[in-house]
Structure formats: structure tokens, C-alpha cells
Amino acid sequence: MSRTCQVTGRVPGFGHRVSHSHRRTNRRFDVNVQRKRYWVPSLGRTITLRVSARGIKVIDARGIEAVAAEILRRDGRI
């Protein structure tokens, strides 16, 4: 599963692990992605989204109806 938020579009960042001897190896900063189910009255069904913690806050602020409409307009499916 790609660690991408369906609401905010956040993707993993990349950087380096730095050891005590200061050797650098690659690492990945994953997004805090959760699978959440929401009931959408306009669709008459539940949808499952892969959302980050910030995405959950966006849904709480704007409402699932507005967010679902935006995802449908952008991606064409949920």
C-alpha cells in the first residue's frame, strides 16, 4: 500500500539516518496513514479512505460531503 493520503495528497519524505560515526544511509519518513470508514449520506453508502492524521482533521473541519465531492471530482472514484 502506498503511504499516500487521499485527502491532502501527502507522500513520504526522504532523508538520511546519521549514525554515531556520522555515516549516512537512506531512510524514509512515512506519513501517518490510517484506513477510516465514513458514511456519506449523499452516496448512500460507506467509503473507506486512506487518510493521514491531518486529513482526518480536514474532514472534521470541512465535512465528509465536501471532501468526498472533491475526491470524486479529482480522481473520479473513491
N, C-alpha and C positions, 0 to 999 in steps of 0.2 A: 504494500500500500504506500503510495507516495505521501509524504508528510506535507500536504498542501491543504490550506484552509479554503473551503468552498465559499466562504463569505468574504473574507478580507483578502484572499489571494496570497497570503504569506507563505513563503517557501523556506527551506533550511538555509542557514548561512554557513560559510566555511571559514576555517581558520587553522591555527596550529596549536598542538599541545606543546608545551615547553617544559622539558624535564629539568631536573636539578642541574645537570651539566649544560643546560641551555640548548640541547639538541631539539630540533623542531620536526614534528611529524604532523601529518594532516589529520584534522578532525572535523566533525560536522556538528553544528548547533541546530538540533531539531526543534521544530515548532511544537508547542503543547497541543496536539490534535486529539480531540475526543470524538467518538461516534455518539450523536444525540438524535433522538427521535422527537419530532414535533408534529402536533396535529394542526393541519391547515384547513380551516373551515371552507375557504373558497374552493379548494380542490376536493374536499370531502374525504380526505384520507390523511394518513400519517406519512411523513417523509423522514428519511434518515440522512443526516448531513455529517460530513467530517469537518468539524469546526474547531478553531483554536479557542483558547480561553478568552481572548479579545473578541473573537467572533460571537461567542455566547453573549458577551456584554452588548455587542451591537444589536443582536436580535432582541435582547431585553429592552433596549432603548427605542429601537425603531419599530419593533413588532415583526412577527414571523410572516405576516401577509406581505408587507413591503419587501422584506428580504427575499422571500420566495419568488415574488414577481420579478425582482431584479435578477435572480439566478436564472429563472426561466427565459427572460429576455436576453441575457448574456450567453447562456450555454444551450438553451433550447430544451433542456431536460433537467430533471433533478434526480 
